[in-house]
Amino acid sequence: MTYTATYSPEDNKLRLYSSTRLDRELYARVRGAGFIYAPKQELFVAPMWTPGREDLLIELCGEIDDEDTSLVEQAEERARRRAVSSFLIARSMTRGKTYFA
């Protein structure tokens, strides 16, 4: 299992990337520290930096790297995902199929 941690000073968020699914105990620790899973990005994100969250990531990853994507790039990616979702919904309505519950 490989973990990578990043911090973005632009949005003050910590991110945890995992190569595999977290076991129950670690998942509980990560959630208890305030991280939430972002399924479309396939990572855990904390809404802001705290010393406790930093300590947890250093324990798991050894170090915290700088986030490679800027806020603009993150916004562009969100817009792309929303456009794809909108397209799938519109297509399902015209074909009588449901892709989303």
C-alpha positions as CSV (number, residue, x, y, z in Angstrom):
1,M,0.0,0.0,0.0
2,T,1.4,3.4,-1.0
3,Y,0.3,6.7,0.4
4,T,1.0,10.2,-0.9
5,A,0.1,13.4,0.8
6,T,-0.1,16.9,-0.7
7,Y,-0.8,20.4,0.6
8,S,-2.1,23.3,-1.4
9,P,-1.5,26.8,0.1
10,E,-3.9,28.2,-2.5
11,D,-6.9,26.5,-0.9
12,N,-5.4,25.4,2.4
13,K,-6.3,21.8,1.9
14,L,-4.5,18.6,2.6
15,R,-5.0,15.6,0.3
16,L,-4.3,11.9,0.9
17,Y,-3.8,9.6,-2.1
18,S,-3.8,5.9,-1.6
19,S,-2.9,3.2,-4.1
20,T,-5.5,0.8,-2.6
21,R,-8.6,0.9,-0.4
22,L,-7.9,1.9,3.2
23,D,-8.6,-0.8,5.8
24,R,-11.4,-0.1,8.4
25,E,-9.1,1.0,11.1
26,L,-7.1,3.5,9.0
27,Y,-10.3,4.7,7.3
28,A,-11.7,5.5,10.7
29,R,-8.6,7.4,11.7
30,V,-8.5,9.4,8.5
31,R,-12.3,10.2,8.8
32,G,-11.8,11.0,12.5
33,A,-9.1,13.5,11.5
34,G,-11.7,15.3,9.3
35,F,-10.8,14.0,5.9
36,I,-13.6,13.1,3.5
37,Y,-13.4,10.9,0.5
38,A,-13.8,12.5,-2.9
39,P,-14.7,9.6,-5.2
40,K,-14.4,11.4,-8.5
41,Q,-10.8,12.5,-7.6
42,E,-10.1,9.2,-5.9
43,L,-8.5,10.9,-2.8
44,F,-9.2,12.0,0.7
45,V,-9.3,15.8,1.3
46,A,-9.3,17.8,4.5
47,P,-11.1,21.2,4.3
48,M,-8.2,23.0,6.0
49,W,-4.7,22.4,7.4
50,T,-4.4,21.5,11.1
51,P,-1.4,20.3,13.1
52,G,-3.2,17.0,13.8
53,R,-4.0,16.3,10.2
54,E,-0.4,17.2,9.2
55,D,0.9,14.8,11.8
56,L,-1.3,12.0,10.5
57,L,-0.2,12.4,7.0
58,I,3.5,12.6,7.9
59,E,3.0,9.3,9.9
60,L,1.4,7.6,6.9
61,C,3.4,9.1,4.1
62,G,6.7,10.3,5.6
63,E,6.3,13.8,4.0
64,I,3.8,16.1,2.5
65,D,4.5,17.3,-1.1
66,D,3.2,20.5,-2.8
67,E,-0.1,20.0,-4.7
68,D,0.7,19.8,-8.4
69,T,-2.6,21.2,-9.6
70,S,-3.6,24.8,-9.3
71,L,-7.0,26.1,-8.3
72,V,-7.7,27.0,-11.9
73,E,-6.8,23.4,-13.0
74,Q,-9.0,22.0,-10.3
75,A,-11.9,24.2,-11.4
76,E,-11.5,23.1,-15.0
77,E,-11.5,19.5,-14.0
78,R,-14.7,20.0,-11.9
79,A,-16.3,21.7,-14.9
80,R,-15.3,18.8,-17.2
81,R,-16.8,16.3,-14.8
82,R,-20.1,18.3,-14.6
83,A,-20.3,18.5,-18.4
84,V,-19.9,14.8,-18.7
85,S,-22.5,14.2,-16.0
86,S,-24.9,16.6,-17.7
87,F,-24.4,14.9,-21.1
88,L,-25.1,11.4,-19.6
89,I,-28.2,12.7,-17.9
90,A,-29.5,14.3,-21.1
91,R,-28.7,11.3,-23.2
92,S,-30.5,8.9,-20.7
93,M,-33.6,11.1,-20.9
94,T,-33.7,10.9,-24.6
95,R,-33.2,7.2,-24.7
96,G,-35.4,6.4,-21.7
97,K,-32.5,4.9,-19.7
98,T,-31.5,5.9,-16.3
99,Y,-27.8,6.3,-15.5
100,F,-28.4,8.0,-12.1
101,A,-30.8,7.1,-9.3
